[in-house]
Amino acid sequence: MTEEELRQHILSATDRPGRGEQPPFAEFAFPLHPSRPIDYELVRAQMYERILGPCDGVFHPPTGAPHIDVCRYPPTSARPFWCYVTNGMSDFRQILPDDSWYRSEIMCASASQWDSAAELLQVLGRMPFEADTYLREYHTVPFPQGIEDPKFTYIMTIPPFLVKEFDGLSFLDEPLEVMSVIRITSDEREFAVEHSSRELVDNLPDELDTWLIDGRSTPLTKPLH
């Protein structure tokens, strides 16, 4: 499967389609003050650094809008894992079926340096704007080739359990939702569809490895109910 075929597969199989226009157009982006232009990318990067410490690498996307960088943050004495966070997804609103809207960014945590996270987050970050949909906590997205392991063929978005400071965040006086992503199996995804994603998360072990993108190496061993 080529990268474009994979992208089309992901875009055609999202859980919840949006409604109405979903454009990366100027009127839906943060407005620029004519006499005081704001470097939103820089302001977000400074906010992330206050929470995560110094960034040691930025992954830039191909050309196009939205422009979504991914910032990498190495472990610290207080945080024993790597963090990758998008910077640019929230420039544009995501429109919900009831015409309300929100802005979000995405993060993932890894036990070791895993720079493939940058491409993964950029694909997820562009998806709402390319597919007339939206991405929110407890959604699932298929990755049929597996996420570093053929058993884990879905990504699930969850609250930022490992970085509590990302919960209830605001950016330039607007709420900013920062989601984390973990990998799950197709059986686990079926359980989430039948019962709920929240119930699946409640069944997962509440351990550090569970919330790392390269952590949990085996599916659930206890029966799903």
Secondary structure, DSSP 8 states (H G I E B T S, - for coil): --HHHHHHHHHHS-SSB--S-----GGGB---BTTB---HHHHHHHHHHHHH----EEE---SSSS--EEEEE---SS--SEEEEEESGGGB-EE-TTS-EE-EEEEEEESS--THHHHHHHHHHHHHHHTTB---TT-EEE-TT-SSSTT--EEEEE--TT-GGGTTEEETTEEEEEEEEEEE-HHHHHHHHHT-HHHHHHHS--SGGGGSTT---S---S---
